[in-house]
Amino acid sequence: MVETFSPNQLEKRQQIIDAARQVLAQHGLMACTARAIADASPLTKSAIHYYFTDMDEIIDAAMAWHIDAFVERLRSVAARYKAPPDRFWAVVGDYLACFEETPNAATLWLEYWIDSVRRGRPRAMKRTVEPVLEFLETVFEGLQTRDTAAKAHALLSYLLGTIVQQQVHKLSFDALRPEVIALLRLPPEFTR
């Protein structure tokens, strides 16, 4: 059954999602309760339960927004570069910069993934990974490299680990470049 919502209901649902995005970004997954969302929105706790089936639905929608905004930011960076190696390094650099600018983002993603796994909700986790992976595959377009899907997966795995490590032991982007080159066995044009 597909639910249809009136424009007013859609507006209320969006207010709830916007408030959840705020709570998640500022305080993390465990703090994202119906009470916290109500406090961050013009709606009541009972209105939240009226417009959404459960908290998972709200949190999933808010996390989807965060991921879509993140991928859009990376797309915007990529669009500024014509040369494939320049585009690649600009995207990798901005990926890392995003998490440096918003350190809570790394923690939020990890909390969300761990919670999804623990509660047997792999589709929720997959929804946050797939758009990033699909975008990273496009970053390899125009490069003389094979198996772009595997390279995109390896790059994402590396970046996810790196954003966590950067919280403990910060390395400069220049220090990380040789690791990426070695991991992905990138062609010589990447070393410039």
Secondary structure, 3 states (H helix, E strand, C coil): CCCCCCHHHHHHHHHHHHHHHHHHHHHCCCCCCHHHHHHHCCCCHHHHHHHCCCHHHHHHHHHHHHHHHHHHHHHHHHHCCCCHHHHHHHHHHHHHHHHHHCHHHHHHHHHHHHHHHHCCCHHHHHHHHHHHHHHHHHHCCCCCCCCHHHHHHHHHHHHHHHHHHHHHCCCCHHHHHHHHHHHHCCCHHHCC
